Amino acid sequence: MTTLAVVKKDGVAAIAADTLTKWGSLKESADYVVNHGKILQAGDSLIAVTGYTTFISILKDYFAQPEIETDFTDVAGIFRTWQQLHASLKERYFLQSGEDKDDDIESSQVDVLIANQHGIFGVAEHRSVQEFSRFYSYGSGSELAMGAMYALYSSPLTAEQIARRAIEAAAEFDDRTGLPVHVRTINLRV
């Protein structure tokens, strides 16, 4: 699994991810895996990915296509972008939904956090989109990361420092989160 965090503070958005991947009980750390990054760039947006590692390659490939139209400016635009992505996941990337019959909506099987000049957002596996006012976390260590961000947010630390410490806290106590931390920042539109 993985842990992601996103923080918005003092005109800056920071997005962070751990670098551990797992294959069953096998830990694949950044010391052994060169392509361990879980944050990618799509236009002017930074996207952190949790779920199967294949989704990082899929999203990089999908958003690199010049004909793909994206809108990451607000919740509605992100939702429309993710609906188009979901259709492509099924047609081009062979997503197997394997849905639970109790689910009303087909899953994209990936959760992401997004940071850009417009704010910080999250897209859950059923394509529900949320905009966050201060911070949020997804992944196996998300509860630990959320607690750390809550405790640190009113401190003098920057958005980048808070996001980094959130992932470090998760890595300390969650066996599916590992260091080093990868953090990127972006200036918010004022």
Secondary structure by P-SEA (a helix, b strand, c coil): cbbbbbbbcccbbbbbbbccccccccccccccccccccccccccbbbbbcccaaaaaaaaaaaacccbbbbcccaaaaaaaaaaaaaaaacccccccccccccccccccccccccccccccccccccbbbbbccccccccaaaaaaaaaaacccccccaaaaaaaaaaaaaaccccccccbbbbbbbccc
